[in-house]
């Protein structure tokens, strides 16, 4: 895909991409089709789940901040619900060799 192409183009020429409502409908239909309860999944929870997985696997808050488009790290920390225990666990996992 080129940088200007949309993953899900709109159905009408004046709209280059699908609306958030159309996207939500697609997610709901997909979740229903695989036998899950649609009220337990939405576009926002899926967005949050992805970045939470990235954070857990890498510990890289800056990468998550960039992916979310947050200007302040504090917003990213609150969004993910990062606790002091998380930060300490990451710090303990990193060894420094001289």
N, C-alpha and C positions, 0 to 999 in steps of 0.2 A: 504494500500500500504506500502511496505517496503521502507526504505529511499533511496534505490538504484533504485527503479522502476521509470519509467517515466510515466507521465500522458498520453502522446501520444507517444507510441513506434513507431520507424521507421518501414518501410516496409521491409528493408533489414537487414540481420544479422550483417553486419559490422557497421551499424548505429543504435545506441541505442535509438535515439529519432528522431522526425520529424525535418525537417529543418525549418528555419525561413520563407522561401518562402512557404513551405507547410502550416505552421501555418497561414500565411497571407492569403493564398488561402481559408483555412477553415473559417477564420473570414469573409472574403468577401462573401463567399457563404452563410454563416449563416445570415449575415446582409441582403443580398438580399432576402433570403427565407422568412424573416419576414416583407418584404415590405419596408425596409429602403434604403436610398441612400448610396451605398457602398463607394462613395468618401468622405463621411462625417465621416467614421469610419475606424480606422486602429489599428493595434496591440499596437502601442505606445500610442495613445490617450486613449485606453481602460485601459492600465496600469496606465496611469496618472489619469484617472477618479477614479479608485479604491482607490488609495492612497489619492487622494484629498478628497474623501468621508470619509475615515478613519480619516484624519486630522480634517475635519469639525465636525465629530461626537465625537471625543475624545480630540482634541487639543494636541495630543501627537506627537510632532515632532520627538522625539527620536525613537518611534516605526516606524514611516514612514521612517526615515533614515535607520533603520535596514532592513525594507522590501525592500527598493530600492537598498540596498547595497552601499550606499554612505559612504565614509570615512569622509567627512567633512559636518558638519551641514549646513554650508553656501550653499553648493551645493543643499541640500534638500530644504532650504528656497527659493532659486532661482527657483528650479524646480517646486515648488508648487505656486510660486508667492505670498508668504506670505507678507502681508503688515503690517505696524505698527498698523493700525486699527484692524486687525485680532488679533494681539498679545494683544492689549489693551482690546478687547472684551473678550478674554479668561481670562485675569487677573481679569477683573471686575466680571466675572461669578464665580470665586473661592472666597469663603468666609473663613476667618480664625476665628475660635472660640477659646476662651481661657478657 
